[in-house]
């Protein structure tokens, strides 16, 4: 438990999203043998992409704190927006235009919404501690 208290809010969000996506994949793994395998694979892809985005944002902000500038913060925000939009557009194209149903778009949106809510909740809970 002390390990979790030492983590930055972005790394903790990354860890929670990673664990939640693995739980989501495990709970929907029975769908791998049906035509709805896109739901369980969507948990793996979205959890991996979103957890990686939050971890990358953390490391960019650490570089920002060392340099004392806001350059990497802006890069982190822009990179997060671009990566999420590119992933969504690719998933929409795969699913609806090319009819390749590997990853579910709505699972990605759900996991991203979960990540934003977790990040906000962690920041609200840590507001008085900083």
Order of alpha helices (4+ residues) and beta strands (2+ residues): alpha-alpha-alpha-alpha-alpha
